[in-house]
Amino acid sequence: MFSEKMEKAFELMEQAIQLLKKSLDTSYLDAYIENGDNLLDDFQIRVLDGKPDEETILKLKEIYKELQQIDLEPEEFRRLTQLLLLKGNKEEPVQANHQLTPDSIGFLFVYLMEQFFSQTSQLQILDISSGMGNLLLTVLLNLKLSKKAVIGYGVDVDDTLLSIASVNSGLTSVDMKLYHQDGLQELLIDPVDAAISDLPIGYYPNDEKAAGFTVAAPEGHTYAHHLLMEQAMKYVKPDGFGLFLVPANIFETEQSDNLKKWIQENVFLQGVIQLPDAMFQTEHSRKSILIIQNKGENSAQVKEVLLAKLASLKEPEKVTQFFQQFEAWKSSNLK
């Protein structure tokens, strides 16, 4: 259930996006970006080559006047942006790798980050394939609510998705630095405390670039999610964690041997959390959260790798059972 102010804000934002979409003759996502830029520019309407037209401008001014009266907290604004983007995806479906990471999974990442960094007050977090930025934004905003100082770094090759992430980070006033580039190129960032990502599934087309990675396939294209995981952990500090949403069968594919080799040589595999089957339409699409940790003076391979399967993210008692299992494992295994 959403509050009355959230419902009103959604209605007004949706009206503004649809007005811009029609007047600018553009896609829903581009209209979403245009609307967001207007809001960030103190509700000023950008006009280029006579677009939007005068009638649309007058209607937008009335909408923006009402929006300015609605006071939303940053996390409320994030949920609002997510609802709008989900609405847009119904109108103009995007490919699977570009879809928003569901909040139920995002909040699980938040919980894990709070557990692994309970004694840390300042955190820098990298998402090597940030897309629209919903996962990174969810983690940053909710860690901020728990009084941690957080900075996020998002990388994506798709400029439209990155523009959406930029708008959303601006609307929620979160410290997120975004980089428009292939995640496998050299990143101009200092080492971070953790890497998180809902990794895109598929093959990476540049075999020459892939050849420089341990996970590279001996012939043919390499899985992009393997490469991005290896790349992300290069930018994580010693003892730092990586939390990655990956195919549930990641250790059973024809390219798993090189992935296992990289894990054995470079990081510690600390846990695998299988998400509820009901969240996925087919067995092939099921996913898990892979927990890995960089080697360092204060880390070691756990005595017992966490192997957990979440029965449900909708039933509180099932989630509580998982929390209890995780916290018992953590107290027995992690330094």
NORUR-V735284 format. One record per backbone hydrogen bond with DSSP energy under -0.5 kcal/mol. CO is the residue of the C=O (numbers start at 1). NH is the residue of the N-H. E is the energy in kcal/mol with one decimal. If there is no record, write none. Layout:
BEGIN
{{CO & NH & E} {CO & NH & E}}
END
This chain:
BEGIN
{{3 & 7 & -2.2} {4 & 8 & -2.3} {5 & 9 & -2.4} {6 & 10 & -2.5} {7 & 11 & -2.2} {8 & 12 & -2.3} {9 & 13 & -2.7} {10 & 14 & -2.6} {11 & 15 & -1.9} {12 & 16 & -2.3} {13 & 17 & -2.4} {14 & 18 & -2.3} {15 & 19 & -2.2} {16 & 20 & -2.3} {17 & 21 & -2.6} {18 & 22 & -2.1} {19 & 23 & -2.6} {20 & 24 & -2.7} {21 & 25 & -0.6} {21 & 26 & -1.8} {27 & 31 & -2.2} {28 & 32 & -2.5} {29 & 33 & -2.2} {30 & 34 & -2.4} {31 & 35 & -2.5} {32 & 36 & -2.4} {33 & 37 & -2.7} {34 & 38 & -2.0} {35 & 39 & -2.2} {36 & 40 & -2.4} {37 & 41 & -1.5} {38 & 43 & -1.2} {38 & 44 & -0.9} {39 & 42 & -0.8} {39 & 43 & -0.6} {41 & 44 & -1.1} {44 & 46 & -0.6} {48 & 51 & -1.5} {51 & 48 & -2.9} {53 & 57 & -2.3} {54 & 58 & -2.3} {55 & 59 & -1.9} {56 & 60 & -2.7} {57 & 61 & -2.4} {58 & 62 & -1.5} {59 & 63 & -2.1} {60 & 64 & -3.2} {61 & 65 & -1.9} {62 & 66 & -1.6} {63 & 67 & -2.4} {64 & 68 & -2.1} {66 & 69 & -1.3} {67 & 70 & -1.7} {69 & 71 & -0.6} {70 & 72 & -0.8} {73 & 77 & -2.5} {74 & 78 & -2.1} {75 & 79 & -2.1} {76 & 80 & -2.1} {77 & 81 & -2.5} {78 & 82 & -2.2} {79 & 83 & -2.2} {80 & 84 & -2.2} {81 & 85 & -2.3} {82 & 86 & -2.4} {83 & 87 & -2.1} {84 & 88 & -2.3} {85 & 89 & -2.1} {86 & 90 & -1.2} {87 & 91 & -1.3} {88 & 92 & -3.1} {95 & 98 & -2.0} {96 & 99 & -1.3} {102 & 105 & -0.7} {102 & 106 & -2.4} {103 & 107 & -3.1} {104 & 108 & -0.7} {105 & 109 & -2.0} {106 & 110 & -1.9} {107 & 111 & -2.2} {108 & 112 & -2.3} {109 & 113 & -2.7} {110 & 114 & -2.4} {111 & 115 & -2.0} {112 & 116 & -2.6} {113 & 117 & -2.0} {115 & 118 & -0.8} {117 & 120 & -1.5} {121 & 149 & -3.2} {123 & 151 & -2.1} {124 & 193 & -1.8} {124 & 194 & -1.5} {125 & 153 & -2.6} {126 & 128 & -0.5} {126 & 196 & -2.8} {127 & 130 & -0.6} {127 & 155 & -2.0} {130 & 133 & -2.7} {133 & 137 & -2.7} {134 & 138 & -2.5} {135 & 139 & -2.2} {136 & 140 & -2.7} {137 & 141 & -2.6} {138 & 142 & -1.8} {139 & 143 & -2.2} {140 & 144 & -2.1} {141 & 145 & -1.6} {142 & 146 & -0.9} {143 & 148 & -1.9} {144 & 147 & -1.7} {148 & 150 & -0.7} {149 & 123 & -2.9} {151 & 125 & -2.6} {152 & 177 & -3.2} {153 & 127 & -3.2} {154 & 179 & -2.7} {155 & 130 & -2.2} {156 & 181 & -1.1} {157 & 159 & -0.7} {158 & 162 & -2.1} {159 & 163 & -2.0} {160 & 164 & -1.9} {161 & 165 & -2.2} {162 & 166 & -2.3} {163 & 167 & -2.4} {164 & 168 & -2.7} {165 & 169 & -2.4} {166 & 170 & -2.0} {167 & 171 & -2.6} {168 & 172 & -1.5} {169 & 173 & -0.5} {169 & 174 & -1.9} {170 & 173 & -0.7} {174 & 176 & -1.3} {175 & 152 & -2.7} {177 & 154 & -2.6} {179 & 156 & -2.1} {179 & 181 & -1.2} {182 & 185 & -2.1} {187 & 189 & -1.3} {192 & 237 & -3.2} {193 & 241 & -1.1} {194 & 126 & -2.4} {195 & 243 & -2.9} {197 & 199 & -1.0} {197 & 245 & -2.9} {202 & 224 & -3.0} {202 & 225 & -0.6} {204 & 222 & -0.7} {205 & 207 & -1.2} {206 & 210 & -2.2} {207 & 211 & -1.7} {209 & 212 & -1.3} {210 & 213 & -2.2} {213 & 216 & -1.4} {222 & 204 & -3.3} {223 & 227 & -1.8} {224 & 228 & -2.8} {225 & 229 & -1.4} {226 & 230 & -2.1} {227 & 231 & -2.7} {228 & 232 & -2.6} {229 & 233 & -1.9} {230 & 234 & -0.8} {231 & 234 & -0.9} {231 & 235 & -0.5} {232 & 235 & -1.6} {233 & 236 & -1.0} {235 & 192 & -3.1} {237 & 240 & -2.2} {240 & 294 & -3.0} {241 & 195 & -2.1} {242 & 244 & -0.5} {242 & 292 & -2.5} {243 & 197 & -1.5} {244 & 246 & -0.7} {244 & 290 & -3.1} {245 & 199 & -1.1} {246 & 288 & -2.7} {247 & 250 & -1.6} {249 & 252 & -2.5} {253 & 256 & -1.5} {255 & 259 & -1.0} {256 & 260 & -2.8} {257 & 261 & -2.0} {258 & 262 & -2.3} {259 & 263 & -2.4} {260 & 264 & -2.6} {261 & 265 & -2.2} {262 & 266 & -2.3} {263 & 267 & -1.7} {266 & 295 & -0.9} {267 & 269 & -0.5} {268 & 270 & -0.9} {268 & 293 & -2.1} {270 & 306 & -2.4} {271 & 291 & -3.0} {272 & 274 & -0.6} {272 & 308 & -2.3} {273 & 289 & -2.8} {274 & 310 & -2.9} {276 & 279 & -1.6} {277 & 280 & -2.0} {282 & 285 & -0.6} {283 & 286 & -1.2} {286 & 248 & -2.5} {287 & 275 & -2.0} {288 & 246 & -2.9} {288 & 290 & -0.6} {289 & 273 & -2.5} {290 & 244 & -2.1} {290 & 292 & -0.6} {291 & 270 & -2.1} {291 & 271 & -1.7} {292 & 242 & -2.9} {293 & 268 & -2.9} {296 & 299 & -1.3} {306 & 272 & -3.1} {306 & 308 & -0.5} {308 & 274 & -3.2} {309 & 311 & -0.5} {314 & 316 & -0.7} {315 & 318 & -0.9} {315 & 319 & -1.9} {316 & 320 & -2.7} {317 & 321 & -1.9} {318 & 322 & -1.7} {319 & 323 & -2.5} {320 & 324 & -2.4} {321 & 325 & -2.2} {322 & 326 & -3.1} {323 & 327 & -2.7} {324 & 328 & -1.9} {325 & 329 & -2.1} {326 & 330 & -3.0} {327 & 331 & -2.1} {328 & 332 & -1.2} {329 & 333 & -1.5} {330 & 334 & -2.0}}
END
